[in-house]
Amino acid sequence: MNKINDDPRDFLPANIAVITVSDTRTPETDKSGQTLADRVTAAGHRLVHRAIVRDEIDDIRNLVRTLTKRADVDVVISTGGTGLTGRDVTVEALRPLFDKEIEGFGVVFHMISFQKIHTSTVQSRATAGVMDGKYVFCLPGSPGACKDAWDEILVHQLDYRHHPCNFIEIMPRLDEHLKRTKG
């Protein structure tokens, strides 16, 4: 169960970038990106970047690499490009760049999704990982899937007060392997 209880710790806002992967969406028609942006700010986090990027592996990689190198970005959340069609390339673009994959994210996302859309959840390749010491979440392109991922997983895991553990409390240690290899 998700719980904050009476944790005396203060909420620690994360700096979050939201990107929509689409060849057709515009800022005016990007319902999934807007859903995430609204939830990020409503939860008290800082929306530090929002963009739409084409369904092209190099374009997705370049944008996410740029974002994960920024000091003012802790988390990147993408929406779109996680399906099975030929243009769905977000997973192919980003999974090879992960320092570590967060397998449990996809598992829990599918558990939640199954309750709502039943076996249709198998068509999603929602995934997440750590890249350059930052969290990267790849969500499907529907507003419903974005709501499910945020409301059922991310709002809790991105809250420092969530017990028994959360993504925020381990964030300072995500790049330990990079520090060790630099000498």
C-alpha positions in Angstrom: 0.0 0.0 0.0 1.2 3.5 -0.7 1.7 5.5 2.4 3.2 8.7 3.7 1.9 8.3 7.2 3.1 11.0 9.6 6.6 11.3 8.0 8.3 14.4 9.5 10.4 14.8 6.4 9.6 17.7 4.1 8.4 17.1 0.5 11.4 17.4 -1.9 10.3 18.7 -5.3 12.0 17.0 -8.3 12.9 18.9 -11.5 11.0 17.0 -14.2 11.1 17.2 -18.0 8.1 16.0 -20.0 8.5 15.0 -23.7 6.0 13.8 -26.1 7.2 11.5 -28.9 4.9 12.0 -31.9 5.0 12.9 -35.6 1.5 14.4 -35.4 0.9 16.1 -32.1 1.3 19.8 -31.5 1.4 21.8 -28.3 -2.4 22.4 -28.7 -3.3 18.7 -29.3 -0.8 17.1 -26.9 -3.3 15.8 -24.3 -0.9 13.2 -22.9 2.0 15.7 -22.4 -0.5 18.1 -20.8 -1.8 15.4 -18.5 1.7 14.7 -17.2 2.6 18.4 -17.0 -0.5 19.2 -15.0 0.1 16.2 -12.6 3.8 17.1 -12.2 3.0 20.6 -11.0 -0.1 19.7 -9.0 2.1 17.3 -7.0 4.5 20.1 -6.2 7.3 19.2 -8.6 9.0 21.7 -11.0 8.3 21.2 -14.7 11.6 22.4 -16.1 11.2 21.4 -19.8 8.4 20.3 -22.1 8.8 19.4 -25.7 7.5 17.4 -28.6 10.0 15.2 -30.6 9.4 13.2 -33.7 9.3 9.4 -33.7 12.9 9.2 -34.9 15.5 7.3 -32.8 18.3 9.9 -33.2 15.9 12.8 -32.4 14.6 11.1 -29.2 18.1 10.1 -28.1 19.6 13.6 -28.7 16.8 15.3 -26.7 16.9 12.8 -23.8 20.8 12.9 -23.7 20.7 16.7 -23.6 18.1 16.6 -20.8 19.9 14.1 -18.7 23.1 16.1 -18.9 21.3 19.2 -17.5 22.0 20.0 -13.9 18.4 21.2 -13.5 16.8 17.9 -14.6 16.2 15.0 -12.2 13.6 13.1 -14.1 12.6 12.7 -17.8 9.1 11.4 -18.6 8.3 10.6 -22.2 4.9 9.7 -23.6 4.4 8.0 -26.9 6.3 5.6 -29.0 6.0 2.5 -26.7 3.6 0.5 -28.9 4.2 -2.1 -31.5 3.9 -0.2 -34.8 6.8 0.7 -37.0 6.9 4.3 -35.9 7.0 3.3 -32.2 10.7 3.6 -31.5 11.0 5.2 -28.0 12.1 2.0 -26.4 14.6 1.2 -29.1 16.0 4.8 -28.8 16.4 4.8 -25.0 16.8 1.3 -23.6 20.4 1.0 -25.0 21.3 4.2 -23.2 20.1 3.1 -19.8 22.8 2.5 -17.2 20.3 0.4 -15.4 16.8 -0.6 -16.4 14.0 -0.4 -13.8 12.2 -3.7 -14.8 9.7 -3.4 -12.0 8.2 -0.2 -13.4 7.0 -2.1 -16.5 5.7 -4.9 -14.4 3.7 -2.7 -12.1 2.5 -0.6 -15.0 1.1 -3.7 -16.6 -0.5 -4.9 -13.4 -2.4 -1.5 -13.1 -3.2 -1.4 -16.8 -4.5 -4.9 -16.9 -7.2 -3.9 -14.3 -8.4 -1.3 -16.7 -7.8 -2.5 -20.3 -7.3 -6.2 -19.6 -5.2 -8.1 -22.1 -4.7 -5.0 -24.3 -1.9 -4.0 -21.9 0.4 -6.5 -23.7 0.6 -4.0 -26.6 2.5 -1.6 -24.4 6.2 -1.6 -23.9 6.3 0.9 -21.0 9.7 1.0 -19.5 12.1 3.0 -17.3 15.7 3.3 -16.5 18.5 5.3 -15.0 20.6 7.3 -17.4 23.4 9.7 -16.4 22.2 9.5 -12.8 18.7 10.6 -13.8 15.4 8.7 -14.0 13.9 8.2 -17.4 10.3 6.9 -17.8 8.8 5.9 -21.1 5.0 5.8 -21.0 2.4 5.0 -23.7 1.0 7.9 -25.6 -2.6 7.8 -24.3 -3.8 10.2 -21.6 -5.3 7.3 -19.7 -1.9 5.4 -19.6 -0.2 8.6 -18.5 -2.8 9.1 -15.7 -2.3 5.5 -14.6 1.5 5.7 -14.5 1.5 9.0 -12.7 -1.4 8.4 -10.3 -0.5 4.8 -9.4 3.3 4.7 -9.5 5.2 8.0 -10.1 3.3 10.3 -7.7 4.3 7.9 -4.9 7.8 6.9 -6.0 8.7 10.6 -6.6 7.6 11.6 -3.1 10.4 11.5 -0.6 7.9 10.8 2.2 6.7 7.6 0.6 7.4 4.4 2.6 9.0 2.0 2.7 11.2 3.4 0.0 11.1 5.8 -3.0 13.1 7.0 -6.0 13.9 10.4 -4.4 15.8 9.1 -1.5 18.2 7.1 -3.6 18.6 9.8 -6.3 21.9 11.1 -4.9 23.4 7.6 -5.3 22.3 6.9 -8.9 25.6 8.0 -10.5 28.0 6.2 -8.0 29.3 4.0 -10.7 30.2 7.0 -12.8 32.1 8.6 -9.9 34.0 5.3 -9.2 35.2 5.0 -12.8 36.4 8.6 -13.0 39.0 7.8 -10.3 
